[in-house]
Amino acid sequence: MKESAKARRLKRHYRRNKSQGKMNLVSLMDIFTILVFFLMVNSSSDVQVLNQNNTIKLPDSTAQQPPGDVLALTVTDRDILVNGRLVVKRNAFQTFEGQVEPSLKQELDYQASRASAPAPEAGRPITILADRELPYELLKKIMSTCVDAGYASISLAVNQRTEQGA
């Protein structure tokens, strides 16, 4: 007996749909692996590391506010750097008689001109990384130069220390 075309078509359709669909786990494993690595890299640390130079010993503080991503002015034993770029030697800065050192002001003005956002009313933010033994007169001269260049929102980088309870 010969099967009709309709019967053959129904048989093929039944055979095709009878077997259960299989899921390809290799693709899912790849996606989950990438997701795990992404989460490990991006959420591994809430600590922002500002001080890459071990010669600078930052003062300790119990400050709770984390530093923002702002311009960093670093004062080492020999140099004064803005965002890791040498601006002036520390000896030349100390021997300068005025309150506003021109080469540092010029660099700060350049950095301000590169910023895409307009300056806030309180002044542009800057973080000063300096050794805890930095003389006050030198710090005052650096801060005066920053304010004159429009960086009036000055923060000093510190090491966060936990409060000791009784």
Backbone hydrogen bonds, N-H to C=O, Kabsch-Sander energy under -0.5 kcal/mol:
donor,donor_aa,acceptor,acceptor_aa,energy
8,R,4,S,-2.3
9,R,5,A,-2.3
10,L,6,K,-2.3
11,K,7,A,-2.2
12,R,8,R,-2.6
13,H,9,R,-2.5
14,Y,10,L,-2.5
15,R,11,K,-2.7
16,R,12,R,-2.5
17,N,13,H,-2.0
18,K,14,Y,-1.4
19,S,15,R,-1.0
25,L,23,M,-1.0
28,L,24,N,-0.8
29,M,25,L,-2.6
30,D,26,V,-2.1
31,I,27,S,-2.2
32,F,28,L,-2.6
33,T,29,M,-2.4
34,I,30,D,-2.3
35,L,31,I,-2.3
36,V,32,F,-2.5
37,F,33,T,-2.3
38,F,34,I,-2.4
39,L,35,L,-2.4
40,M,36,V,-2.4
41,V,37,F,-2.3
42,N,38,F,-2.3
43,S,39,L,-1.7
49,V,47,V,-0.6
50,L,48,Q,-0.7
52,Q,50,L,-0.9
54,N,52,Q,-0.6
56,I,53,N,-1.0
57,K,55,T,-0.6
58,L,56,I,-0.8
61,S,159,N,-2.3
70,V,68,G,-1.4
71,L,125,P,-0.8
73,L,71,L,-0.5
73,L,127,T,-3.0
74,T,72,A,-0.6
74,T,81,L,-2.7
75,V,129,L,-3.0
76,T,74,T,-0.6
76,T,79,D,-2.6
80,I,88,V,-2.2
81,L,74,T,-3.0
82,V,85,R,-2.4
83,N,72,A,-3.3
83,N,81,L,-0.5
85,R,82,V,-1.6
86,L,84,G,-0.5
87,V,80,I,-2.5
88,V,80,I,-1.4
90,R,78,R,-3.3
91,N,78,R,-0.5
93,F,89,K,-2.0
94,Q,90,R,-2.4
95,T,91,N,-2.0
96,F,92,A,-0.8
101,E,99,Q,-0.6
105,K,101,E,-2.2
106,Q,102,P,-2.4
107,E,103,S,-1.9
108,L,104,L,-2.5
109,D,105,K,-2.6
110,Y,106,Q,-2.1
111,Q,107,E,-2.5
112,A,108,L,-2.2
113,S,109,D,-2.1
114,R,110,Y,-1.3
115,A,111,Q,-0.8
115,A,112,A,-0.6
123,G,120,P,-1.5
124,R,150,G,-2.7
126,I,153,S,-2.1
127,T,71,L,-2.8
128,I,155,S,-3.1
129,L,73,L,-3.0
129,L,127,T,-0.6
130,A,128,I,-0.7
131,D,75,V,-0.6
132,R,57,K,-2.4
134,L,131,D,-1.8
139,L,135,P,-2.0
140,K,136,Y,-2.9
141,K,137,E,-1.9
142,I,138,L,-2.3
143,M,139,L,-2.6
144,S,140,K,-2.2
145,T,141,K,-1.9
146,C,142,I,-2.2
147,V,143,M,-2.5
148,D,144,S,-2.3
149,A,145,T,-1.5
150,G,147,V,-1.4
151,Y,146,C,-2.8
152,A,150,G,-1.1
153,S,124,R,-1.6
154,I,152,A,-1.4
155,S,126,I,-2.5
157,A,128,I,-2.5
157,A,155,S,-0.5
159,N,59,P,-2.9
161,R,61,S,-3.0
165,G,163,E,-0.7
